[in-house]
Amino acid sequence: MNKSFRWAAFLLLAVIAVEGAACKKKPAPQPAPPPAPPPAVVQQTPTPPPPPPAPRPEPRPPAPPAVPTDDEVFARKSIDDLVKEGVLGDVKFEYDVADLTDAARGTLQKNADWLRRWTSVRVTIEGHADSRGTNEYNLALGERRAAATRDYLVGLGVPASRISIVSKGEEDPVCQEEVESCWSLNRRGHFLITAK
């Protein structure tokens, strides 16, 4: 074969190879996959510690008993209780008179205050005398003393309908000795509670 033929054949083969290579379809480039999203950032809130156990309630002490009212206390008392407490004071008199002393008026003011507070109470005032003088005279003197005591209370606003009087004269002494210290105790207006 001649040289030029060989050369032509070589060129032809080279062109065919180049053409073949050029004609050979290249695969279309694939788009790059989208980038993976960044991993989601999970905000982790710290878990709060569990609450402390609820304190056990302190046992409540029992409620104090209700304080009774004055009216309730009064209602529970008997007449004997009131007498023992000495809620009404006796008044003392000078020898052979039925006039009230300043001390007697002070006592009667307290008695009147108490009787006006407890309007259901009724009283008897006993008039007493010491042992000097006749029995009849002392009964009359005891009557005047009881009446003077009642009248003063009425003047202080205690209704007369709640007060009775009686004379004991010298018949019911609190002291038996025949001396002034004893006689002065017997000259009195003595209060008895008869109803409450």
Solvent accessible surface area in square Angstrom, and as a share of the most:
residue,aa,sasa,rsa
1,M,163,0.73
2,N,93,0.48
3,K,165,0.70
4,S,75,0.49
5,F,111,0.46
6,R,144,0.53
7,W,151,0.53
8,A,57,0.44
9,A,39,0.31
10,F,119,0.50
11,L,85,0.42
12,L,107,0.53
13,L,117,0.58
14,A,38,0.29
15,V,81,0.47
16,I,97,0.49
17,A,63,0.49
18,V,102,0.59
19,E,94,0.42
20,G,39,0.38
21,A,69,0.53
22,A,78,0.61
23,C,95,0.57
24,K,150,0.64
25,K,186,0.79
26,K,176,0.74
27,P,123,0.78
28,A,75,0.58
29,P,126,0.80
30,Q,156,0.69
31,P,114,0.72
32,A,87,0.68
33,P,112,0.71
34,P,114,0.72
35,P,124,0.78
36,A,88,0.68
37,P,111,0.70
38,P,114,0.72
39,P,118,0.74
40,A,91,0.70
41,V,127,0.73
42,V,110,0.63
43,Q,154,0.69
44,Q,156,0.69
45,T,115,0.67
46,P,112,0.70
47,T,123,0.72
48,P,102,0.64
49,P,112,0.70
50,P,116,0.73
51,P,115,0.72
52,P,112,0.71
53,P,124,0.78
54,A,87,0.67
55,P,122,0.77
56,R,217,0.79
57,P,122,0.77
58,E,144,0.65
59,P,119,0.75
60,R,220,0.80
61,P,111,0.70
62,P,124,0.78
63,A,88,0.69
64,P,114,0.71
65,P,122,0.77
66,A,97,0.75
67,V,134,0.77
68,P,47,0.29
69,T,77,0.45
70,D,98,0.51
71,D,80,0.42
72,E,81,0.37
73,V,53,0.30
74,F,21,0.09
75,A,75,0.58
76,R,172,0.63
77,K,53,0.22
78,S,54,0.35
79,I,57,0.29
80,D,94,0.49
81,D,55,0.29
82,L,3,0.01
83,V,81,0.46
84,K,166,0.71
85,E,94,0.42
86,G,50,0.48
87,V,37,0.22
88,L,19,0.09
89,G,27,0.26
90,D,45,0.23
91,V,1,0.01
92,K,91,0.39
93,F,6,0.02
94,E,103,0.46
95,Y,114,0.43
96,D,59,0.30
97,V,53,0.31
98,A,19,0.14
99,D,102,0.53
100,L,21,0.11
101,T,39,0.23
102,D,117,0.60
103,A,81,0.63
104,A,2,0.02
105,R,95,0.35
106,G,36,0.35
107,T,37,0.21
108,L,0,0.00
109,Q,70,0.31
110,K,151,0.64
111,N,3,0.01
112,A,0,0.00
113,D,65,0.33
114,W,44,0.15
115,L,1,0.01
116,R,97,0.35
117,R,115,0.42
118,W,32,0.11
119,T,95,0.55
120,S,62,0.40
121,V,0,0.00
122,R,112,0.41
123,V,3,0.02
124,T,22,0.13
125,I,0,0.00
126,E,12,0.05
127,G,0,0.00
128,H,1,0.01
129,A,3,0.02
130,D,6,0.03
131,S,44,0.29
132,R,73,0.27
133,G,54,0.52
134,T,84,0.49
135,N,67,0.34
136,E,130,0.58
137,Y,91,0.35
138,N,2,0.01
139,L,73,0.36
140,A,48,0.37
141,L,6,0.03
142,G,0,0.00
143,E,82,0.37
144,R,109,0.40
145,R,0,0.00
146,A,0,0.00
147,A,23,0.18
148,A,29,0.22
149,T,0,0.00
150,R,65,0.24
151,D,78,0.40
152,Y,66,0.25
153,L,0,0.00
154,V,58,0.33
155,G,68,0.65
156,L,45,0.23
157,G,46,0.45
158,V,2,0.01
159,P,67,0.42
160,A,55,0.43
161,S,91,0.59
162,R,21,0.08
163,I,13,0.07
164,S,63,0.41
165,I,43,0.22
166,V,61,0.35
167,S,22,0.14
168,K,66,0.28
169,G,1,0.01
170,E,45,0.20
171,E,107,0.48
172,D,68,0.35
173,P,43,0.27
174,V,95,0.55
175,C,31,0.18
176,Q,139,0.62
177,E,114,0.51
178,E,111,0.50
179,V,69,0.40
180,E,87,0.39
181,S,81,0.52
182,C,2,0.01
183,W,40,0.14
184,S,38,0.24
185,L,82,0.41
186,N,6,0.03
187,R,12,0.04
188,R,11,0.04
189,G,0,0.00
190,H,50,0.22
191,F,12,0.05
192,L,64,0.32
193,I,14,0.07
194,T,75,0.43
195,A,36,0.28
196,K,69,0.29
